[in-house]
Amino acid sequence: MNKISFQPFIIGVAGGSGSGKSTVSKKVLAAFGPDMVSVVMQDDYYCDQTDVAPEVRDQKNYDHPEAFEWPLLVQHVQALRNGETIEMPEYDFTIHNRSSRTITVKPAPVIVIEGLFALYDEALRDTMSLKIFVDTASDIRFIRRMQRDITERGRSVESVVGQYLETVRPMHKQFIEPTKRHADLIIPHGANGPAVDMITTKVASVIGQLKQP
């Protein structure tokens, strides 16, 4: 454990599937580097389903808050705040389960928590210094999701459309969209340049303050 003498600046980045959350996180990381910024991906905290049959996994609702292991996510964020390195699970979407590998995430001055429900859980929100909701039109989000699921996750067009109508769209309206009220900053039209510039300026200010003697 490496105790730290400062409180990390924690940013929550939420929004619907295909909204541009990852783009915001990647641009913050690229601007300052891994020594300054650590990223925690909520997607990797889907519940372990090793004991669940593959055909059952296929039918589960992965767009519901209960699909995630919240206690472990909150525990890991608290550990990073305390200067501890964590072993983040690695989720494999092709098998709907965690892989056998983990991802080492080290504490840093800035921690980004990215995910559909990044602003959903009160205990998680309470750790955040800045809460962001990336707001993107539903048609754009659907197109991006379809392109990603087909190319990266081996899904068919029919399965992507079916899942979108059955769970993604209704769960977004019921659980994700309402978390906008918790946001300090709502980014319209996805990860637009001026909004990202504003975020990186804030992060640069925070890092600059930490470097002061």
C-alpha positions as CSV (number, residue, x, y, z in Angstrom):
1,M,0.0,0.0,0.0
2,N,1.3,3.4,-0.9
3,K,-0.5,6.0,1.2
4,I,-1.0,9.3,-0.6
5,S,-0.8,12.8,1.0
6,F,-3.6,14.2,-1.1
7,Q,-7.2,13.4,-1.9
8,P,-7.5,12.3,-5.6
9,F,-9.8,14.3,-7.9
10,I,-12.4,11.7,-8.9
11,I,-14.5,12.3,-12.1
12,G,-17.6,10.2,-12.8
13,V,-18.5,9.9,-16.5
14,A,-21.9,8.5,-17.2
15,G,-24.3,8.3,-20.2
16,G,-26.1,5.9,-22.4
17,S,-24.5,3.2,-24.5
18,G,-22.7,4.8,-27.4
19,S,-22.9,8.3,-26.0
20,G,-19.2,9.0,-26.1
21,K,-18.2,8.3,-22.5
22,S,-15.1,6.4,-23.5
23,T,-14.0,9.2,-25.8
24,V,-14.1,11.7,-22.9
25,S,-12.2,9.3,-20.6
26,K,-9.5,8.5,-23.3
27,K,-9.0,12.2,-24.1
28,V,-8.4,13.0,-20.4
29,L,-6.0,10.1,-20.1
30,A,-4.2,11.1,-23.3
31,A,-3.8,14.7,-22.1
32,F,-2.1,13.8,-18.9
33,G,-0.8,10.3,-19.1
34,P,-1.2,7.2,-16.9
35,D,0.9,8.6,-14.1
36,M,-1.6,11.3,-13.5
37,V,-4.9,9.6,-14.5
38,S,-6.3,6.2,-13.7
39,V,-9.5,4.9,-15.3
40,V,-11.9,2.5,-13.6
41,M,-14.3,1.0,-16.1
42,Q,-17.7,0.1,-14.7
43,D,-18.2,-2.4,-17.5
44,D,-15.6,-4.6,-15.9
45,Y,-17.7,-4.9,-12.8
46,Y,-20.5,-6.9,-14.3
47,C,-21.2,-9.8,-11.9
48,D,-19.2,-12.9,-12.1
49,Q,-21.2,-15.6,-13.9
50,T,-18.9,-18.6,-13.8
51,D,-21.6,-20.8,-12.3
52,V,-24.3,-19.6,-14.8
53,A,-24.9,-21.7,-17.9
54,P,-24.0,-19.9,-21.2
55,E,-27.6,-20.1,-22.5
56,V,-28.9,-18.4,-19.3
57,R,-26.2,-15.7,-19.6
58,D,-27.4,-14.9,-23.1
59,Q,-30.9,-14.1,-21.8
60,K,-29.9,-11.8,-18.9
61,N,-30.6,-8.1,-18.8
62,Y,-27.2,-6.4,-18.8
63,D,-28.6,-2.9,-18.9
64,H,-30.1,-3.1,-15.4
65,P,-28.2,-1.8,-12.3
66,E,-28.4,-5.2,-10.7
67,A,-26.2,-6.6,-13.3
68,F,-23.2,-5.0,-11.6
69,E,-21.2,-5.9,-8.5
70,W,-21.6,-2.6,-6.7
71,P,-19.8,-3.5,-3.4
72,L,-16.6,-4.5,-5.2
73,L,-16.7,-1.3,-7.4
74,V,-17.1,1.0,-4.4
75,Q,-14.5,-1.0,-2.4
76,H,-12.0,-0.6,-5.3
77,V,-12.6,3.1,-5.7
78,Q,-12.2,3.6,-1.9
79,A,-8.9,1.7,-2.1
80,L,-7.6,3.9,-4.9
81,R,-8.6,7.0,-2.8
82,N,-6.5,5.5,0.0
83,G,-3.4,5.1,-2.2
84,E,-3.8,1.3,-2.8
85,T,-3.3,-0.5,-6.1
86,I,-6.3,-2.6,-7.2
87,E,-6.7,-5.6,-9.5
88,M,-9.8,-4.6,-11.5
89,P,-11.7,-7.5,-13.1
90,E,-11.6,-7.9,-16.8
91,Y,-15.0,-8.6,-18.4
92,D,-15.3,-10.5,-21.7
93,F,-18.5,-9.5,-23.5
94,T,-18.2,-12.4,-26.0
95,I,-18.9,-14.9,-23.1
96,H,-20.9,-12.7,-20.8
97,N,-18.5,-13.3,-18.0
98,R,-15.3,-12.1,-16.4
99,S,-12.1,-13.4,-17.9
100,S,-9.4,-15.1,-15.9
101,R,-7.3,-12.0,-16.1
102,T,-7.3,-8.8,-14.0
103,I,-6.2,-5.3,-14.8
104,T,-3.8,-3.5,-12.4
105,V,-4.9,0.0,-11.7
106,K,-2.6,2.2,-9.6
107,P,-3.7,5.2,-7.5
108,A,-3.3,8.6,-9.3
109,P,-4.0,12.3,-8.7
110,V,-7.0,12.0,-11.0
111,I,-9.3,8.9,-11.1
112,V,-12.0,8.6,-13.8
113,I,-14.9,6.3,-13.2
114,E,-16.7,5.6,-16.5
115,G,-19.9,3.6,-17.1
116,L,-23.6,3.6,-17.9
117,F,-24.4,3.9,-14.2
118,A,-21.4,5.9,-13.0
119,L,-23.8,8.4,-11.4
120,Y,-26.4,5.9,-10.2
121,D,-25.1,4.7,-6.8
122,E,-25.0,7.2,-4.0
123,A,-22.0,5.7,-2.3
124,L,-20.1,6.0,-5.6
125,R,-21.3,9.5,-6.3
126,D,-20.1,10.6,-2.8
127,T,-16.5,9.9,-3.8
128,M,-16.7,12.2,-6.9
129,S,-15.3,15.7,-7.2
130,L,-16.9,16.2,-10.7
131,K,-19.9,14.4,-12.1
132,I,-20.4,14.4,-15.9
133,F,-23.2,13.1,-18.0
134,V,-22.6,12.7,-21.7
135,D,-25.9,13.3,-23.5
136,T,-26.2,12.1,-27.1
137,A,-29.2,11.6,-29.3
138,S,-30.7,8.1,-29.2
139,D,-30.3,7.4,-32.9
140,I,-26.6,8.2,-32.8
141,R,-26.1,6.0,-29.7
142,F,-27.9,3.1,-31.4
143,I,-25.8,3.3,-34.6
144,R,-22.6,3.5,-32.5
145,R,-23.7,0.5,-30.4
146,M,-24.6,-1.5,-33.4
147,Q,-21.2,-0.9,-35.1
148,R,-19.3,-1.7,-31.9
149,D,-21.2,-4.9,-31.0
150,I,-20.9,-6.3,-34.6
151,T,-17.2,-5.5,-35.1
152,E,-15.9,-6.0,-31.5
153,R,-18.3,-8.5,-29.9
154,G,-19.3,-10.7,-32.8
155,R,-23.0,-9.9,-32.5
156,S,-25.5,-10.2,-35.4
157,V,-27.7,-7.3,-36.5
158,E,-30.8,-9.1,-35.3
159,S,-29.4,-9.7,-31.8
160,V,-28.3,-6.1,-31.4
161,V,-31.7,-4.7,-32.5
162,G,-33.5,-7.2,-30.3
163,Q,-31.5,-6.3,-27.2
164,Y,-31.9,-2.6,-27.9
165,L,-35.7,-2.8,-28.1
166,E,-36.1,-5.2,-25.2
167,T,-33.6,-3.9,-22.6
168,V,-31.3,-1.1,-23.7
169,R,-33.9,1.5,-24.6
170,P,-36.3,0.9,-21.7
171,M,-33.5,0.6,-19.1
172,H,-31.9,3.9,-20.4
173,K,-35.2,5.7,-19.9
174,Q,-35.9,4.1,-16.5
175,F,-32.4,4.2,-14.9
176,I,-29.7,6.0,-16.9
177,E,-31.5,9.1,-18.2
178,P,-32.7,10.1,-14.6
179,T,-29.1,10.2,-13.3
180,K,-28.6,13.4,-15.3
181,R,-30.0,15.2,-12.3
182,H,-26.9,14.3,-10.3
183,A,-24.5,15.7,-12.9
184,D,-22.4,18.8,-12.3
185,L,-21.8,19.0,-16.1
186,I,-24.0,17.7,-18.9
187,I,-22.1,17.4,-22.3
188,P,-24.5,17.7,-25.2
189,H,-23.8,16.1,-28.6
190,G,-21.4,13.6,-27.2
191,A,-17.7,14.2,-26.5
192,N,-17.6,17.6,-28.3
193,G,-14.3,19.5,-28.4
194,P,-15.1,22.6,-26.3
195,A,-16.6,20.5,-23.5
196,V,-13.6,18.2,-23.4
197,D,-11.3,21.2,-23.4
198,M,-13.1,22.6,-20.4
199,I,-12.7,19.3,-18.6
200,T,-9.0,19.0,-19.3
201,T,-8.5,22.6,-18.2
202,K,-10.1,21.8,-14.9
203,V,-8.0,18.6,-14.5
204,A,-4.8,20.6,-15.4
205,S,-5.7,23.1,-12.7
206,V,-6.1,20.3,-10.1
207,I,-2.8,18.6,-11.1
208,G,-1.1,22.0,-10.9
209,Q,-2.3,22.6,-7.4
210,L,-1.1,19.1,-6.3
211,K,2.4,19.9,-7.7
212,Q,2.7,23.1,-5.8
213,P,5.1,22.9,-2.7
